[in-house]
Amino acid sequence: MSNPRARRIADRIQVVVAQMLERRLKDPRLGFVTVTDVRVSGDTQHATIFYTVLGEQDSLAGTAAALDSARGMIRSEVGKQLGTRHVPTLEFVPDALPETARHLDEVLAKAKALDEAVAASRVEQYAGEPDPYRKPREDDDLDEDDEDDTDDLDEHDDLDDLDDTDGPAEDASPR
C-alpha cells in the first residue's frame, strides 16, 4: 500500500469503524473489540479490517458473527464519512498478532531457561595455567636466580676465551 491516498482512506476507515463499534453497534455478541489495522487495495475497492477481541475463544466467535451481520451498516457509515464515489467492500479478519506475540514470548522464555541451564552446568576450566599472567618475583626467588645467573656468566666467559684461541680475532677497524 505505497499509495498515499489509499493509506489516508485506510486510516479514515479505521477511525470510522472504531467509532461505530464503540458507539452505534449494540449487539450483545460483540465483545471488547480493538481495530488494529486496515489495509486497502491499490484501487481502493476492497478494505481488510484486522481486529482483536479481549477474552476467550467463544467471545471471538460471537464477535465475528456480530461484525458479519453489521457489515452493511458499517459500510454505509464508512461511505458517508469518506465521501468517495465508490465505497470499498469490507472484510473483517481476526488479527493473529497477539497469538504470534504470545508464541514468541513462550519461545524466548524457553530459550532463556535453556541458556540458564547451560550456564549452570558450565565448568570454567582453562587450557593453560590457571593464571597465565606473570606475577612479580618475590625476594626469595631473586636470591636463588642471582646465583644461577653468575654460573651462566662464567660459562659464557669460557666460550669467549675459546674463540680467542682458535683463530685470529677480527679487527673492528676498516681495511
Secondary structure as GFF3:
##gff-version 3
##sequence-region A 1 175
A	DSSP	alpha_helix	4	19	.	.	.	ID=ss1
A	DSSP	pi_helix	20	24	.	.	.	ID=ss2
A	DSSP	beta_strand	32	40	.	.	.	ID=ss3
A	DSSP	beta_strand	46	54	.	.	.	ID=ss4
A	DSSP	alpha_helix	57	69	.	.	.	ID=ss5
A	DSSP	alpha_helix	71	82	.	.	.	ID=ss6
A	DSSP	beta_strand	89	94	.	.	.	ID=ss7
A	DSSP	alpha_helix	97	121	.	.	.	ID=ss8
A	DSSP	alpha_helix	139	166	.	.	.	ID=ss9
###
